[in-house]
Amino acid sequence: MQIIKVALAVCVFTGLTSTALARDLSKSERNVCAWGAGIAGTAQQYKLSGLTLYGARKKMQSRHFPQQWMRMSALGITEQTYNSPSRLGPASVKKVYYDGCVKHELARR
């Protein structure tokens, strides 16, 4: 009987811990994922329109970014998008990037 109580307590504790860890992303984390998804979608649009990586980088650099880290991140996302053989449309790339970002953020916890 004692073993059953201990096993039940472990199961309840595990369930409570996993729900606490699986909380939703904060608004700022969702915004960062949405921002990155927008950059990836724009880069894919440039790629599909035939713009070279050099041209896409120039366009990204001419944009205004509210925070310093965003410029280098945007250039990295653009380069990764161009290196990918994917021919998906920009909307699909946005969705894939956003879903991957959210999954990554949740896995970091």
Secondary structure, DSSP 8 states (H G I E B T S, - for coil): -HHHHHHHHHHHHHHHHHHHHT----HHHHHHHHHHHHHHHHHHHHHHTT--HHHHHHHHHHS--SSHHHHHHHHHHHHHHHHS-----HHHHHHHHHHHHHHHHHHH-
